[in-house]
Amino acid sequence: MTDENRDPESRLSDPEDARDADVRRLVKGALRAESASIDVLSGVQKKLRERSGGKFYADEWSTAKQPPTLTFLVTSALMLVVVVIAYAVLAPLRGHADPVQTEPAPVDVLPTIR
């Protein structure tokens, strides 16, 4: 008699099938526990900030869940203004290149006889 031919009630009464069901339930429970992880990092960072008096993680940039995009935009806009001002100041000072004679000078290969 194979497992497919037995009725469900007799399968549950079989100790081997009960162990298989227990193992299946344990594996499913272990996989479910991994998906629900606890965020320990934020608590540790908060305690370090409190104990150090704000020396560590005081800026709260590294502890924020989302990056401070407004700060990045303002910083990049200010840097663009600085670059434009530097170009406006330095552009008139660049000057022009002097023309260079590109024809070769005559070369005396034979010495002149006197």
C-alpha positions in Angstrom: 0.0 0.0 0.0 1.4 3.4 -1.0 0.9 6.8 0.7 -1.5 7.9 -2.0 -3.9 5.0 -1.4 -4.2 5.6 2.3 -7.0 7.9 3.6 -6.1 11.2 5.3 -7.1 10.0 8.7 -4.8 7.1 8.7 -2.0 9.3 7.4 -2.3 11.6 10.4 -2.3 8.7 12.8 1.0 7.5 11.3 3.9 8.9 13.5 6.2 9.4 10.6 3.7 11.6 8.8 3.1 13.5 12.0 6.9 14.1 12.3 7.0 15.3 8.7 4.1 17.8 9.4 5.9 19.0 12.5 9.2 19.5 10.6 7.2 21.3 7.8 5.6 23.6 10.4 9.0 24.4 12.1 10.6 25.2 8.8 7.7 27.5 7.8 8.0 29.2 11.2 11.7 29.7 10.9 11.4 31.3 7.4 8.6 33.6 8.7 10.8 34.7 11.6 13.6 35.8 9.2 11.3 38.1 7.3 10.2 40.1 10.3 13.6 41.4 11.4 14.1 43.9 14.2 15.8 47.3 13.5 18.6 47.3 16.0 20.8 49.9 14.3 18.6 52.9 15.0 18.5 52.1 18.7 22.2 51.6 18.9 22.9 54.9 17.1 20.5 56.7 19.4 22.2 55.4 22.5 25.6 56.2 21.2 24.5 59.8 20.4 23.1 60.2 23.9 26.1 58.7 25.7 28.6 60.7 23.6 26.8 64.0 24.1 26.2 64.4 20.4 29.7 63.7 19.3 28.7 60.6 17.3 25.6 60.7 14.9 24.9 64.3 15.8 24.2 65.4 12.3 21.4 62.8 12.0 22.2 62.4 8.2 23.5 59.0 8.7 20.6 58.0 10.9 17.8 59.3 8.6 15.7 56.9 6.7 15.6 59.1 3.6 18.4 61.2 2.3 18.1 65.0 2.7 17.4 65.8 -0.9 16.7 69.5 -0.3 20.2 69.9 1.3 21.8 68.2 -1.7 19.9 70.5 -4.1 20.8 73.7 -2.3 24.4 72.6 -2.1 24.7 71.8 -5.8 23.0 75.1 -6.7 25.5 77.0 -4.6 28.4 75.2 -6.1 27.0 76.0 -9.6 26.9 79.7 -8.7 30.5 79.5 -7.4 31.7 77.9 -10.6 29.9 80.5 -12.8 31.4 83.4 -10.7 34.9 81.9 -11.0 34.5 81.6 -14.8 33.3 85.2 -15.0 36.3 86.4 -13.0 39.0 84.3 -14.7 37.7 84.4 -18.3 39.0 87.9 -19.1 42.5 87.0 -17.6 43.1 84.1 -20.0 44.6 86.3 -22.8 45.4 85.3 -26.3 48.2 83.2 -27.8 51.0 85.0 -29.6 51.5 83.9 -33.2 54.4 81.6 -33.8 56.5 81.4 -36.9 56.0 77.9 -38.3 58.4 78.0 -41.2 61.8 76.4 -40.6 64.8 78.7 -40.5 67.5 78.1 -43.3 70.2 75.8 -42.2 73.8 76.1 -43.6 74.9 72.5 -44.1 78.1 73.4 -45.9 80.4 75.9 -44.4 81.1 79.0 -46.4 84.5 79.2 -48.0 86.3 82.6 -47.8 
